[in-house]
């Protein structure tokens, strides 16, 4: 990777100060590092839900900048004048064959040259600006082709239309531009905020991401609907509240607590299921509620009762999202292991419960507009870039972690749980009193996200990795393997 002061970059992000990075060629390590920068910057404005789209767009932009630089080096080295149409046509045929699909050869070519690519980042409350600059000017014929493709891309409804329409593969940029424009429209960003300029000495491509991605009236309408939904959520059932109070009472007996759980058949089934899940590791099969109380302890039973109550309410009001609950169960399992290894018993139960409930907001978010969600499911079949759930988040335009925090507050959850749900994508916002639980759940969620290919190691906050002695990628991967093995053994 190019010599970049990572600490200076992270300090600039934390203080919201503009910064730049420069390089000749972005190898895999540098690409992952840059993707991590996007993740951190978008998190600051609560816009992590557009991360995959931003990465797709900016990787395309950086690749084109490198290709433009390499093209100049290649033409010069071949004795061709890039400004002469006949030389340009001749040179592009061999350049495409020799370098466009060969990153190692392109890297070697660029590393010996004076051409560079720089990325300027700037963020404030109004939004995020990312500018990619390479010191090779766009030729008039190239700019004409780019503008034509941007104009055409504006009329495409999806990538399938672009595939069918774009036949000129001379430089491979036609579909890339269509991808950028269609993606921007899909995530609610005006394509006019994506600009390409050349001053005769260099070319600059800028993407501006406004602080409010959807038009204000749409965001406001959806937020109002979600807030209304949250205020109308029923309170926890009285019997569950009573059992939780019994678990908090040091004078309560196992028999009393077990009896309270067994008075509700649905709660009994839920507690037994959770008792034998990977989120609550006991080393033996739990056959009865009494065994659950005796073997797992009152704190764990309280967590199971609380999680069961929340799930019951959510499933009565919204659809059953088994995939989300399964993800939460895995996060809870990982959080339990991480809490035990790095923090001890005081954090374990809290982190496990927070893992079970961290995605409450996602269920509300993707249920907010069922008609839109159905349409997106249809659209997702034509796209390979992002998952269906991710597309649903984009359509709503507000993060599920924010919604989940609102739900947790509405149900009077303890502060550590509210913060773990609200900050599970941004642990640096946690208060000192809750940072251990929040950091544990964040890390567990990142491990799970890496498994589903939503995230990469380099997306993780370096300060969190260092705190958990996982700053080395091999150590991170080795510990991840331990977590996966533990979960799969259940």
N, C-alpha and C positions, 0 to 999 in steps of 0.2 A: 504494500500500500504506500501511496505517496506520503511524504513526511508532513503530517498534519498534527498540530497541537490539539489533541482531543479535549484536554482539560479546558483550554481556552474556548473551544467551541461550546462545550457544555456550560461553562460559566456565562457565556454570551446568551445562550438560550434561557438559562435560569433568570438572568437579569433583563431579558427582552431587548438586548442590544443587537444592532445589525452586525453581521460578520460575513466573511467570504472564505471559500476554500478553492485552491487551484491545483490542477494536475494535468498530466499529459495524456494519461489513459486510465480509466477506472476499471481496475481488475475486480474480481468477485469480492474481496475483502473490503475494498473502498466502496463498492456499490452497496454492500450491506451496511456499512457505516453511514453512508448518505441516506439510505432508507430509514435508518434509526433517527437521523436528524429530522426527517419529515414527521416521524411518529411523535417525537418530543414536542415539536413546534405545534402540530395539530392538537395535541393534548392540552396545550396552554389555552387554546380557544375552544375547548370542549368539542373538537371536530374530528376525533379519532375515527369516526365512522366513515370518513372519506379517504382513509389512509391508502387502501389498496388502489383506489382510482388515481390518487396523486402519484403513487409510486409508478403505476403503469404509464402515466403521462410523462413524468419527468425522466424515467429511464429511456423512453423514446426520444425525448429532447436531447439528453446527454449523448445517446448513441449517434444521433444525427450530427451533433457538433463534432464528435470525434471523427466521424466518417468524412465530414467536410474538410477537417484538417488533414486527414490522411490522404484525401484526394489531391490536395495541393502538393503535398510532399511527393506523392507518386507521380504526378504529372511532371513536376520539375525534374525528378530523377530519371524520368523516361524521355526527357528532351522534348516534351510536348507543351504547347501553349494553351493553357486552359481557356483563354479568351477567344481562341480561334475555333469556330464551329466544327470544322473538319477534324481538328486535333481533339476536341472535346468528345466527339462521337467515337473516335478511334480509342481514346484513352479510357472511356467509360466501359467499353467492352472488356478490356483486360483487367481494369480495376475491380469490376464486379466479380470476375472469376478468381482473381488472386487474393483479394483482401476483404470484401464485404462480409463474407461468412467465415472469416478466419481471424478470430480475435487475437491469437498469439502473434500472427504475422503483422496485424495492424498495430498491436502494442509495440512490437519491435521497431516498426517504421516510425511511430510517433515519439518514442522515447529518445530517438536520436535527433529529433527535429526541434525547432524553436516554437512550435505551435503548442498552445495550451488551451485548456477549458477552465473557466472559473464559474463558480456558482455563488451568487450574492443572496443572502437571506435577510429579510426584515419582517418583524412582527410587531403589531400593536393591537389595540382594541378594535381597530377598524378592519383588521385582517392580516393576512400573510402574503408576502411578495417573494417570489423565487425567480431569479434571473440567471439564465445560463448564457455565458458569453464565450465565444471562441474567436481567436484572432485571424479569421479568414472571412473576407467579405462575401456576401451572396452575389453571384453573378446576375445580371439583369434577366437572363433567360430562366435561371433558377428561381428568382423571386416571382416571375410571372407564373411559373408552374406551381409554386407554393400557393400563391393567391387564388389561382384557379381551383386547386384542390380544396382549399379552405372553403371557398364558395360552394363547391359541389357537396362537400361534407355536411354543410348546413341543411341540406334537404333530405339526407339519409335518415331513416327512422331507426335503423339498427345496423349492426356490422354485416349481417347477411346481405343487405342491399349493397353495401360498399364492396364486398367480395365479388358480387356479380357484376358490378359496374366498372371496377378498376381493372383494366387489362394491361395498362402500361407498367411493366415491372422493371423499367430501365434502372431505377435507383432504389426501388423498394420503399419510397417515402409516401406514396399515395395512400396506401392503407393505413400507415402510421398517422397521417394527418386526420384521416377519417376517424380512426380510433380516438384520437385526442378530442375532436369536436363532439363526437357522439357521447363519449364519457362525460365531458363537461355538461352537456345538456341533461344527461341522465342524473347527475348529482345536483342539478339545480344551479349551476354556475353559468353565467352568461358567456358564451364563446368569445365575445368581444374582449373579455379580460385575458385572453390568450393572444399575445402579440409577437410578431417577428419583425425586427428592424435591422438595418445595416447602414453603417455610416461611411462605408468605403474602406474601412480598415478592419472592422470586426462585425460579427453578427451577434445580436442579442435576442434571445427568446425569453419572454416574461410571462409567468402565470400569476395572476392576482386572485387570491381566495378571500372573498369578503368575510367579515366576522359573522354575518348572518347569511347563510347560503341560500335558503329559500326566500322568496319575496316576503316581506314583513307580514303581510296580511295572512299568508298561508301558514307561516310559522306560528303566528299568534293564534290562529284558529285551531291548529292542531294542539298547541300547548294548552289552550283553554279547555279543549275536549279532554285531554289527558288529566289536567288538574281536576276537572269535574269528575272524571272517573275515579281518581284517587280519593277525593273527598267523599265519594259515595261508597267506597269500599266498606263492607261491614267490619265492625270491631272484632277482635278475637272472641270466640265463644267463651262464655262464662266458665264452662267446665275446664277448658284448657288454661285459662288464666288461673283458676283455682289450683290446678295441678302444678303449674309453674311456681306458684306461691308456696305450695307444700315442699317442692324441691329446694326452695330457698330457706326453708325453716329447718335449722339444725336439729330440732326436736322431733321432726317427722320420722316415722318408721318406714322401712321398705314396704311393709304390708299395706300401709295407708296409701302410699304413692302408687303402688302396683294396682290397688283396688280402684283408685281414681282413674287410672288409664283404662283398665278393663271395663269400666262402666260405659265406655263408648267403643262399640265393636270396630268402627272404622278407624278410630285412633289406635286401638290395639293392633290392628293389622299393619298400620303404617309404622308404628314404633318397632314392631317385630321385624319388619322389612328393613328399616334403617339400622336396627341393632346388628343385623347380619350383613350390612353393606360395607364396602371398603372405607366409607367415611368414619366408621366406628370399629376399630380393630381390637378384638378381644382375645383372639387366639383359639376360641372355641365357638361351637355353634350355640346360639341363643335360642332356646326352645320356648320360653315363656316370658311374660312381662316381668315376673318376679326375678327371673334370671338376669334380665336386662338391668333392672335396678341394682341387684346385688353385685353383678360382675362389672358393669360399666360405670356405676355410681350415679348419684343424684344429678350432678352437673350435666353429665352426658344425656341422661333421660330428659332433663329439662330442655336441652338443645333439640333432642328428637321431637319432643312434644311441640316446641315452638315452630320447628321446621314443618312438622306435619300440619299444624294449624294454618300456617301461611300457604302451604301448597293446597290445602283443602279450599281455602277462600279463593285462591287464584283460579283453581280448576272449576269452581262453581261459576265464576264470573266470566272466565275466558276459556279458550280451547285447551286441550291437553297437549302440552309441548314436551313430550317424552325426551326428545333430543336435548333440550335445554336442561331438564332435570338430571339427565344422565351426565351431562357436562358438569353440572354443579356437584354431583356426587363425586366425580373424579377430582375436581378442584378441592373439595372437602378432604378427600383422602390425602392428597398431596400436601394440603395445608397442615393436616394433623402431623404428618411426618416432618415437615419443615419446622413447625412450631416446636415439636419435641426435640429435634436436633439442635436448634439454634436458640430457643427461648425457654424451654422447660414447661412444666405442667401449667403454670399460670396463663399461658397463651394457647395451649393446645385446644381446649374445649371451645374457646372463643373463636379461634381461627377456623376450626372445623365447622362451627355453626355459620360463620360468615361465608365460608366456601359454599355451603348448602344454599344460601340465600342471596349470593352476590348478584345473580342475574334476574332477580324479581322484575326489574324494570324492563327487561327485554321482552317479557311476555306481554306486558301492557303496551309497549311500544309497537310491536308487530301486530297487535290486535286493534290498534287505534283506528285504522281505516281498512276494514276487511276487503272492500272492493278493490282498493289500491293494491293490497297484498296479493289478491288473486291475479290481478293484471301482471304484477311483477313476477309471480311464479311462471306465468306464460312467457314473459320476456326473458326470464333467466335461462330458459331452454335454448335460446339463441346465443347465449354468452358463456364464455369459458373463463372470464376474468375474475369474477367475484361470486361469492356464494349467495344463495337465495335470501338467507337471513340478512346478510350484509346489504343486499339490494333493498330489503324491506326497511332497514334502518335509514338508508339514504332517502327513501320516499317520504318518511316521516319528518326527517330533518332535525332530530334532537337526540342526544345520547341516552342510551338505556341506563347508564350509571347515574345520571342526574335524576331520571324518573325513579329509579330504585331508591335513591336517597330520600326522595319525597315520600314514597310509600312507607319506608322505614320510620320516618319521622311521624307520619300519620298514625302509625300503629304503636307509637311510643316505645320503639325499640331502644335499647341502651345505646349510649353515644358511640361506643366502639363499633357496634354493629352498623349504625347509620353511616359512620365514616368509612368502614370497610366496603360497604355497598357503593357508596358515592365515589370513593377514591380507588376502586380496584384497578383502574387504568392509570391513575396518577397518584402514586403513593407519597410523592413529595408534598402533597397538600395536607397530609394527615397531621394532626396535632401530636405533640410529644407523647401524650398519654395513650394514644392509640396506634402509634407508628409501628409497633411490633406486630400487631394483628394485621394492620393494613398491608405492611410490607410482605408478610407471610402469604396473605391471600393474593396479592399482586403477583408474587413470584410463582405461586401454584397455578394461577390463571395463565401466566406467560408460558409455563411448561406445557400446559394443555393446548394453548394456542399454537405453539410450535408443532405439536403433534398433528394438528389439523391443518397445518401449513398457512395459518392466518398470520403468524409472526415469524421472525427470525431472531436468533440470539442477539444480534446487534440492535434490535429494537429496545432491549432492556435498558433501564436506567443504570448507568455505570455505578452510581453511588449505592444503589441497592445491591448490585452484584458484589461490590467490594465488601459491603456490610455482611453478606452471607458467604464470604470467601469463595465466590464463584466468578471472579473477574477473569480467570483463565477459561477459554472456551472448552478445553478438554475437561477441566474439572466440572464445568457446568453440564456437559454432555454425560459425563460419568455419573453424576448425581441424578440426572434425569433418568438414566437407565435403571438406577436403583428404585426410583419412584414408580416407574412403569412396571417393573417386576413385582413390586409390592402390591400394586393395584390389580394386576392380572392374576396374582396368586389367590385373590379373594374368591 
